[in-house]
Amino acid sequence: MILVIALGAAVVALFEAEGVRLFAMAAPDLIAWVLMFDVTVLFDLAVLALSLRAVAGWRGLVRAGEALRAQTRLWVQRLRSRTRARRIRRPRPPRPGSPDDAPQGAWTFGLSPA
């Protein structure tokens, strides 16, 4: 903005009344042009700050995720060990006359008796 004001003062000092008219016509475009670059620079800085914060947060998020996965694995292992400890089943002896007593020929390998 200081640059636009200095440019306007220089135009008025050099061209007097014509400088005022020239500056009055050019001032809105000059201000928009200067602000456009200022806004983009500020936007870039904001995006950069958010990106850096996200990277720092991402590292923390990754660590938290790893800790959560480790905790979940421990919980699942404890749960599995408890359920297996409770459900001890005794194997039953095969029933007499069961087809599992002795394999019979081609049926053993899933082949048809042809």
TALINRA-V615671 format. One record per residue. N is the residue number from 1. RES is the residue in one letter. PHI is phi in degrees with one decimal (* if undefined). D_LAST is the distance of its C-alpha to the last C-alpha in Angstrom with 2 decimals. Layout:
BEGIN
((N:RES:PHI:D_LAST) (N:RES:PHI:D_LAST))
END
This chain:
BEGIN
((1:M:*:98.33) (2:I:-62.8:101.15) (3:L:-62.8:100.38) (4:V:-66.2:100.64) (5:I:-65.1:103.94) (6:A:-64.3:105.34) (7:L:-63.6:104.34) (8:G:-63.8:106.04) (9:A:-64.5:109.21) (10:A:-66.4:109.31) (11:V:-66.1:108.93) (12:V:-66.2:111.64) (13:A:-67.1:113.95) (14:L:-79.4:113.53) (15:F:-112.1:113.56) (16:E:51.7:115.35) (17:A:-66.8:114.88) (18:E:-65.9:112.38) (19:G:-63.8:110.44) (20:V:-63.8:110.26) (21:R:-64.2:108.83) (22:L:-61.7:106.42) (23:F:-67.1:105.25) (24:A:-62.9:104.95) (25:M:-77.2:102.63) (26:A:-90.1:100.58) (27:A:-58.3:100.44) (28:P:-60.3:97.55) (29:D:-67.9:95.37) (30:L:-63.8:96.35) (31:I:-65.0:95.67) (32:A:-63.4:92.28) (33:W:-63.8:91.43) (34:V:-65.0:92.50) (35:L:-66.3:90.75) (36:M:-60.6:87.56) (37:F:-70.0:87.37) (38:D:-63.9:88.44) (39:V:-66.0:85.79) (40:T:-67.4:83.03) (41:V:-65.1:84.20) (42:L:-64.9:84.24) (43:F:-63.5:80.82) (44:D:-61.9:79.47) (45:L:-64.7:81.03) (46:A:-64.7:79.50) (47:V:-64.4:76.02) (48:L:-62.1:76.52) (49:A:-62.9:77.61) (50:L:-65.6:74.64) (51:S:-65.8:72.25) (52:L:-63.4:73.74) (53:R:-66.3:73.57) (54:A:-66.3:69.94) (55:V:-64.1:69.06) (56:A:-64.5:70.83) (57:G:-68.9:69.20) (58:W:-63.1:65.78) (59:R:-60.6:66.10) (60:G:-65.0:66.97) (61:L:-66.1:64.16) (62:V:-63.8:61.65) (63:R:-62.7:63.02) (64:A:-64.5:62.91) (65:G:-64.2:59.30) (66:E:-63.9:58.33) (67:A:-64.2:60.18) (68:L:-65.9:58.47) (69:R:-63.7:54.99) (70:A:-64.3:55.85) (71:Q:-63.7:57.17) (72:T:-65.6:54.05) (73:R:-60.1:51.80) (74:L:-61.6:53.91) (75:W:-63.8:53.81) (76:V:-65.8:50.01) (77:Q:-63.1:49.65) (78:R:-64.0:52.05) (79:L:-64.6:50.26) (80:R:-65.0:46.85) (81:S:-66.3:48.31) (82:R:-67.7:49.95) (83:T:-69.4:46.89) (84:R:-70.8:44.75) (85:A:-67.2:47.51) (86:R:-76.3:47.70) (87:R:-101.3:44.00) (88:I:-85.5:43.13) (89:R:-109.8:40.30) (90:R:-85.0:39.38) (91:P:-69.2:35.71) (92:R:-85.7:34.43) (93:P:-71.0:32.65) (94:P:-63.3:29.09) (95:R:-70.4:29.07) (96:P:-66.5:28.14) (97:G:79.6:24.66) (98:S:-74.0:23.59) (99:P:-67.7:19.95) (100:D:-81.5:21.62) (101:D:-64.2:22.80) (102:A:-144.2:19.89) (103:P:-68.0:16.66) (104:Q:-120.6:13.55) (105:G:57.8:10.99) (106:A:-68.6:8.70) (107:W:-64.7:10.61) (108:T:-61.1:13.62) (109:F:-103.7:13.16) (110:G:77.1:11.92) (111:L:-96.9:8.39) (112:S:-82.3:5.69) (113:P:-77.7:3.78) (114:A:-99.5:0.00))
END
